[in-house]
Amino acid sequence: KPRLHYVLCNWNKVCRADWRYPTTLLCVYGFFSTVKPLEPFMIPYLTGPDKNLTAEEVNNQIFPVWTYSYLSVLVPVFLLTDWLRYKPVVVFQSLALFITTAMILWTQSVQEMQAMQFFYGMVTASDVAYFSYIYSVLDLKRYRKATSYCRSVQLLGFTVGSVLGQLLVSFNLMSYNNILVFTLVLTAIAFLFACLLPMPEQSMFFHRRQKAVTEGTETIVVAKEHVHRSKESLDEFRVEKRRETEDVKELEDKERAESVGAESCGNVLLQLWRDFRLCYSTRQLLYWSVWWAMATCGYNQTVNYVQVLWEHVQPSQNFTIYNGGVEAASSLLSAATSYGIGFTEVRWEQWGELALGGFSGLGAAALFLMTFTGNIWVCYVCYIIFKCLYMLLITIAMYQIAADLSMERYALVFGANNFGALALQTIITSVVVDSSGLGLSIIPQFIVYASYFSLIAVVFSLRGLYTIWRTQRSSKDLTTPSDRNEPSDDEEHRF
């Protein structure tokens, strides 16, 4: 047993020392957890002969549960992720994803599907653990490269799943139920790799002090062993007395450490509140965050219910649907757009808000066209345009917000913005979509979403024009006094 413990400890140290090992495991987990061949065809599956659910039940009773579940568990999961040091939450996410897929396959009633949506809400809320894990096991210089790997692999997995699902459906290679069984196998593989991840020794908030205490304890233990070896010639009485004294000190240190751990939760929450107020005291960051929350809310609503719109425009029983190909194309084009914006030299602090308003207006126009057209191909093209525009703008917003933030505040602001988006989404869902509210059908819903983006476009276009006017005015005020102080030609000739 001691030898096995020694081998496991050394292996864990080697894994932490080599940044490629945890990064590779996390990327493999991200890939297998995002390959979901049936996801682009979820509405045809639920409303088809396999489940026999109506479009109204799926739209107004089942899908809203995901929003409520996501909101209710987001904050507890965020705190537990840091307190448990990421890996347990990643493992829990893979387990919840397996349960979600199994419930889609083996359950059928509306109540059971609502329970499935609750588990899926926990899956999406646990994404914070996936994206935060890498920051706790790598050096600062590896952050950007590892983050790009993880995000790219997730995008690759989603694209592969969409293309694979399209091929399986178009060529009748598998039934919907068999595709779900195949997805269960992929999810089990993801769970295995999640269990192999090394356990981080620290986290961003809760375990920073505890790491220092642990390192100090290890140093004291080494020093004690050195003293013990160097003074073997001392008599037995003095050694016993020293041991008793050291035992008392160790007990006191243990009690002190336990008291620090008991106070750490309150200290962390207080520090989070102080950082929150400090971050949002910057006006520019506040405006970008408001757009983030509002646009993400509308984007999530559109993506969640767009399949219902496609089914309304062109029923899958009468047409070979290409939802998987459209999702794959939109993801690849969105990735290319987000990548290309990094090479664009623009003063986003001056022109950014006008860009937010203008491109949001184009997204609203695409949504209106999707809503009132009867051609499925026009719907597909408008969806791709809408998704690319959102990914373009959210990339700019993420860069502008993260430019001057530390890693702890980066996670805090991003989490707060997503929480704001989810709160708005919950309000819209409960009022517009839920059967206990207005319970609108799919066409009025998308009219609401398009109007919502039109409101965003108007507000941020006006704000952007004001920012440009104020910037130009301040630049004129800076140059005018210097022009007045310069001597005229006659004065220069006189001198």
C-alpha positions in Angstrom: 0.0 0.0 0.0 2.7 2.6 0.8 4.5 1.7 -2.4 1.3 2.1 -4.4 0.6 5.4 -2.7 4.1 6.6 -3.6 3.7 5.5 -7.3 0.3 7.3 -7.5 1.7 10.5 -5.9 4.7 10.6 -8.3 2.4 9.9 -11.3 0.1 12.8 -10.2 3.1 15.1 -9.9 4.4 14.1 -13.4 0.9 14.8 -14.8 0.8 18.3 -13.3 4.3 19.1 -14.5 3.6 18.3 -18.1 0.9 20.7 -19.3 0.1 18.6 -22.4 -1.3 15.7 -20.3 -4.3 17.5 -18.7 -4.8 19.6 -21.8 -5.1 16.5 -23.9 -7.5 14.8 -21.5 -9.7 17.9 -21.3 -9.7 18.2 -25.1 -10.6 14.6 -25.6 -13.4 14.9 -23.1 -14.7 18.1 -24.7 -14.7 16.4 -28.1 -16.7 13.3 -27.1 -19.1 15.2 -24.9 -20.1 17.6 -27.8 -20.5 15.0 -30.6 -24.3 14.8 -30.6 -25.6 13.5 -33.9 -29.2 13.7 -33.0 -29.3 17.3 -31.6 -30.0 19.0 -35.0 -33.0 16.6 -35.4 -34.4 16.8 -31.9 -37.7 18.3 -32.9 -38.4 15.8 -35.7 -37.6 13.0 -33.2 -39.8 14.2 -30.4 -42.7 15.0 -32.6 -42.4 11.9 -34.8 -43.6 8.4 -34.2 -40.9 7.5 -31.7 -42.2 9.9 -29.0 -45.6 11.2 -30.4 -45.3 14.6 -28.7 -47.0 17.6 -30.2 -45.1 20.7 -31.2 -47.0 22.7 -28.7 -46.0 20.4 -25.8 -42.4 20.5 -26.8 -42.4 24.3 -27.4 -44.5 25.5 -24.5 -44.1 22.8 -21.8 -40.8 20.9 -22.2 -38.2 23.3 -23.5 -38.9 26.1 -21.0 -37.8 23.8 -18.1 -34.2 24.0 -19.4 -34.1 27.7 -18.9 -35.5 27.5 -15.3 -33.2 24.7 -14.4 -30.1 26.5 -15.8 -30.9 29.7 -13.8 -31.6 27.8 -10.6 -28.3 25.9 -10.5 -25.9 28.3 -12.2 -24.8 30.2 -9.0 -24.5 27.1 -6.8 -22.6 25.3 -9.5 -20.3 28.3 -10.0 -19.4 28.3 -6.2 -19.1 24.6 -5.9 -16.9 24.4 -9.0 -14.2 26.5 -7.3 -14.7 25.0 -3.8 -14.5 21.4 -5.2 -11.6 22.3 -7.5 -13.2 21.7 -10.9 -12.6 18.0 -11.5 -15.6 16.7 -9.5 -17.9 19.1 -11.3 -16.5 18.0 -14.7 -17.2 14.4 -13.8 -20.7 15.3 -12.6 -21.3 17.1 -15.9 -20.4 14.0 -17.9 -22.6 11.8 -15.7 -25.6 14.3 -16.0 -25.0 14.3 -19.8 -25.3 10.5 -19.8 -28.5 10.6 -17.8 -29.9 13.2 -20.1 -29.2 11.1 -23.2 -30.6 8.0 -21.6 -33.8 9.8 -20.6 -34.3 11.0 -24.2 -34.0 7.4 -25.4 -36.1 5.6 -22.8 -38.7 8.1 -21.6 -41.7 9.4 -23.4 -44.2 11.4 -21.3 -44.2 15.2 -21.0 -43.3 15.0 -17.3 -40.3 12.7 -17.9 -39.1 14.9 -20.7 -39.3 17.9 -18.4 -37.1 16.0 -15.9 -34.7 15.4 -18.8 -34.5 19.1 -19.4 -33.7 19.7 -15.8 -30.7 17.4 -16.0 -29.7 19.1 -19.2 -29.8 22.5 -17.4 -27.3 21.1 -14.9 -25.1 20.0 -17.8 -24.9 23.5 -19.3 -24.5 25.1 -16.0 -21.4 22.9 -15.4 -19.6 24.3 -18.5 -17.9 26.8 -16.1 -16.0 23.8 -14.7 -14.7 22.8 -18.1 -13.5 26.2 -19.1 -12.0 27.0 -15.6 -10.2 23.7 -15.0 -7.3 24.4 -17.3 -6.5 27.6 -15.5 -5.9 25.8 -12.2 -3.4 23.2 -13.5 -1.3 25.3 -16.1 1.1 28.2 -15.9 -0.1 31.6 -17.0 2.0 31.4 -20.2 0.0 28.4 -21.3 -3.5 29.9 -20.8 -4.1 31.2 -24.3 -2.8 28.1 -26.1 -4.7 25.7 -23.9 -7.9 27.8 -24.1 -7.8 27.9 -27.9 -7.3 24.1 -28.0 -10.3 23.4 -25.8 -12.6 25.8 -27.6 -11.5 24.5 -31.0 -12.0 20.9 -30.0 -15.5 21.6 -28.7 -16.4 23.3 -32.0 -14.9 20.4 -33.9 -16.9 17.9 -31.9 -20.2 19.9 -32.5 -19.4 20.1 -36.2 -18.6 16.4 -36.5 -21.8 15.5 -34.6 -23.9 17.7 -36.9 -22.3 16.3 -40.1 -22.5 12.7 -38.8 -26.1 13.1 -37.9 -26.9 14.6 -41.3 -25.3 11.6 -43.1 -27.0 9.0 -40.9 -30.4 10.6 -41.4 -30.1 11.4 -45.1 -28.9 8.0 -46.1 -31.1 6.1 -43.6 -28.0 4.4 -42.0 -29.4 4.5 -38.5 -32.8 5.2 -36.9 -33.1 8.0 -34.3 -33.1 5.5 -31.4 -29.9 3.8 -32.7 -28.3 7.3 -33.0 -29.1 7.9 -29.4 -27.5 4.5 -28.4 -24.4 5.6 -30.3 -24.4 8.9 -28.5 -24.6 7.0 -25.1 -21.4 5.2 -26.1 -19.6 8.5 -26.9 -20.8 10.0 -23.6 -19.5 7.0 -21.7 -16.1 7.5 -23.3 -16.2 11.2 -22.2 -17.0 10.1 -18.7 -13.9 7.9 -18.6 -11.6 10.7 -19.7 -13.2 13.0 -17.2 -12.3 10.6 -14.4 -8.7 10.4 -15.6 -8.2 14.2 -15.2 -5.6 15.0 -12.5 -7.0 16.7 -9.4 -6.0 20.4 -9.2 -4.2 21.5 -6.0 -5.6 25.1 -6.1 -8.5 27.1 -7.4 -9.1 30.8 -8.1 -10.9 31.7 -4.9 -11.3 29.1 -2.2 -8.0 27.2 -2.1 -5.4 29.8 -2.6 -4.7 30.2 1.2 -5.0 26.5 1.8 -2.2 25.8 -0.7 0.1 28.2 1.1 -0.7 26.6 4.4 -0.1 23.1 2.9 3.3 24.2 1.5 4.3 25.7 4.8 3.3 22.5 6.6 5.4 20.4 4.3 8.4 22.7 4.9 8.0 22.4 8.7 7.8 18.6 8.4 11.1 18.5 6.4 12.8 20.8 8.9 11.7 18.7 11.8 13.1 15.6 10.1 16.4 17.4 9.5 16.6 18.5 13.1 15.7 15.0 14.4 18.5 13.4 12.3 21.1 16.0 13.2 20.5 15.7 17.0 20.4 12.0 17.5 23.0 12.3 20.2 20.6 14.1 22.5 19.3 12.2 25.5 15.9 10.4 25.3 14.3 12.7 27.9 14.8 15.9 25.8 13.6 14.2 22.7 10.4 13.1 24.3 9.7 16.6 25.7 10.3 18.1 22.2 7.9 15.6 20.7 5.2 16.5 23.2 5.7 20.2 22.5 5.5 19.6 18.7 2.3 17.6 19.1 0.8 20.5 21.0 1.9 23.0 18.3 0.6 20.7 15.5 -2.8 20.6 17.3 -2.9 24.4 17.5 -1.9 24.8 13.9 -4.6 22.3 12.9 -7.3 24.2 14.8 -6.1 27.5 13.3 -6.2 26.1 9.8 -9.7 24.8 10.4 -10.8 28.2 11.6 -9.3 29.8 8.4 -11.2 27.3 6.3 -14.4 28.0 8.1 -14.0 31.8 7.4 -12.8 31.3 3.8 -16.3 31.0 2.4 -17.4 34.4 3.8 -14.2 36.0 2.8 -14.5 34.7 -0.7 -18.1 36.0 -1.1 -17.1 39.4 0.3 -14.1 39.5 -2.1 -16.4 38.5 -5.0 -18.8 41.4 -4.2 -15.9 43.9 -4.0 -14.5 42.7 -7.3 -18.0 42.8 -8.8 -18.5 46.4 -7.8 -15.0 47.4 -9.0 -15.4 45.8 -12.4 -18.8 47.3 -13.2 -17.8 50.8 -12.0 -16.1 51.2 -15.4 -18.7 52.7 -17.7 -17.4 51.2 -21.0 -17.2 47.7 -19.5 -20.8 48.1 -18.2 -22.2 49.0 -21.6 -20.4 46.1 -23.3 -21.7 43.8 -20.5 -25.2 45.0 -21.0 -25.1 44.2 -24.7 -23.5 40.8 -23.9 -26.4 39.9 -21.5 -29.2 41.2 -23.8 -27.8 39.7 -27.1 -26.9 36.3 -25.5 -30.5 36.1 -24.1 -31.9 36.6 -27.6 -29.4 34.3 -29.2 -30.2 31.5 -26.8 -33.9 31.8 -27.4 -33.4 31.8 -31.2 -31.1 28.7 -31.2 -33.4 26.8 -28.7 -36.5 27.2 -30.8 -35.3 27.5 -34.4 -35.9 23.8 -35.1 -39.6 24.4 -34.2 -39.7 27.2 -36.8 -38.0 24.9 -39.4 -40.5 22.2 -38.7 -43.3 24.7 -39.1 -42.0 26.0 -42.4 -41.2 22.6 -43.8 -42.5 19.5 -42.0 -39.9 16.7 -41.8 -42.4 14.1 -43.0 -42.7 15.9 -46.4 -39.0 16.9 -46.9 -35.5 15.6 -46.4 -34.3 18.0 -43.8 -30.8 19.4 -43.6 -30.6 20.7 -40.1 -27.3 19.0 -39.4 -25.6 20.4 -42.4 -26.9 23.9 -41.6 -25.6 23.7 -38.0 -22.2 22.5 -39.2 -21.9 25.2 -41.8 -23.0 27.9 -39.3 -20.5 26.7 -36.8 -17.6 26.6 -39.2 -18.4 30.0 -40.7 -18.9 31.5 -37.2 -15.4 30.2 -36.2 -13.9 31.7 -39.3 -15.6 35.0 -38.7 -14.5 35.1 -35.0 -10.9 34.1 -36.1 -10.8 36.8 -38.8 -11.9 39.6 -36.5 -8.7 39.2 -34.6 -6.7 40.5 -37.6 -8.9 43.6 -38.0 -7.4 46.9 -36.8 -10.3 48.9 -35.4 -10.5 51.3 -32.5 -13.3 49.3 -30.8 -13.4 51.6 -27.8 -14.7 54.3 -30.2 -16.5 52.4 -32.9 -17.4 49.3 -31.0 -20.9 50.4 -29.7 -21.9 51.5 -33.2 -20.8 48.1 -34.5 -22.9 46.4 -31.8 -25.9 48.4 -32.9 -25.4 48.0 -36.6 -24.7 44.3 -36.7 -27.5 43.7 -34.2 -29.8 45.4 -36.7 -28.7 43.1 -39.4 -29.4 40.1 -37.1 -32.9 41.5 -36.5 -33.5 41.8 -40.2 -32.4 38.1 -40.7 -34.8 37.0 -38.0 -37.7 39.0 -39.5 -37.0 37.3 -42.9 -36.9 33.9 -41.3 -40.2 34.5 -39.6 -42.2 35.6 -42.7 -40.7 33.5 -45.4 -42.2 30.2 -46.5 -39.0 28.9 -48.0 -36.9 26.6 -45.8 -33.7 27.4 -47.7 -34.2 31.1 -46.9 -34.6 30.2 -43.3 -31.4 28.2 -43.3 -29.4 31.0 -44.9 -30.8 33.6 -42.5 -30.0 31.4 -39.5 -26.4 31.1 -40.7 -26.1 34.9 -41.1 -27.7 35.5 -37.7 -25.3 33.1 -35.9 -22.2 34.4 -37.7 -23.1 38.0 -36.7 -23.6 37.1 -33.1 -20.3 35.1 -32.9 -18.5 38.1 -34.5 -19.9 40.6 -31.9 -19.5 38.3 -28.9 -15.9 37.8 -29.8 -15.3 41.5 -29.9 -17.1 41.9 -26.6 -15.1 39.2 -24.9 -11.9 40.7 -26.0 -12.8 44.2 -24.9 -14.0 43.1 -21.5 -11.1 40.7 -20.8 -8.4 43.1 -22.0 -7.8 44.8 -18.6 -9.1 42.1 -16.2 -7.2 39.6 -14.1 -8.1 35.9 -14.3 -10.3 36.0 -11.2 -12.2 39.0 -12.4 -12.4 37.6 -15.9 -14.3 34.6 -14.6 -16.5 36.8 -12.4 -17.5 39.2 -15.1 -18.2 36.5 -17.7 -20.2 34.5 -15.2 -22.2 37.6 -14.1 -22.9 38.5 -17.8 -24.2 35.0 -18.5 -26.3 35.1 -15.4 -27.8 38.4 -16.5 -28.5 36.8 -19.9 -30.1 33.8 -18.3 -32.3 36.0 -16.0 -33.6 37.9 -19.1 -34.1 34.6 -20.9 -36.2 33.3 -18.0 -38.4 36.3 -18.0 -39.0 36.0 -21.8 -39.6 32.3 -21.5 -42.1 32.6 -18.7 -44.0 35.4 -20.4 -43.8 34.5 -24.1 -43.2 30.8 -24.4 -44.4 29.0 -21.2 -48.0 27.6 -21.4 -48.7 29.2 -18.0 -47.9 32.6 -19.6 -48.9 33.7 -23.1 -47.9 30.4 -24.6 -47.4 31.9 -28.1 -47.0 29.8 -31.1 -43.7 29.7 -33.0 -44.4 32.6 -35.5 -45.4 35.2 -32.9 -42.4 34.0 -30.8 -39.9 34.8 -33.5 -41.6 38.2 -34.1 -40.9 38.9 -30.5 -37.2 37.8 -30.9 -36.7 39.9 -34.0 -38.3 43.0 -32.3 -36.1 42.4 -29.3 -33.0 42.6 -31.5 -34.3 45.6 -33.2 -34.6 47.3 -29.8 -30.9 46.3 -29.1 -29.9 47.8 -32.4 -31.6 51.1 -31.8 -30.3 51.6 -28.3 -26.7 50.7 -29.1 -26.7 52.6 -32.5 -27.7 55.8 -30.6 -25.2 55.1 -27.9 -22.5 54.5 -30.6 -23.3 57.7 -32.4 -23.1 59.6 -29.1 -19.7 58.0 -28.3 -18.3 59.0 -31.7 -19.6 62.6 -31.3 -18.1 62.9 -27.8 -14.8 61.5 -28.9 -14.5 63.9 -31.8 -15.6 66.8 -29.7 -13.0 66.0 -27.0 -10.3 65.7 -29.7 -11.2 69.2 -31.0 -11.1 70.6 -27.5 -7.6 69.2 -27.1 -6.3 70.8 -30.4 -8.1 74.2 -30.2 -6.1 75.7 -27.2 -2.8 74.8 -28.9 -4.0 76.5 -32.1 -4.9 79.6 -30.1 -1.5 79.8 -28.4 0.4 79.6 -31.7 1.6 83.0 -32.9 0.2 84.3 -36.2 2.4 85.0 -39.3 2.5 88.8 -38.5 3.6 88.1 -34.9 6.3 85.7 -36.1 7.5 88.3 -38.6 7.5 91.0 -35.8 9.7 88.8 -33.6 
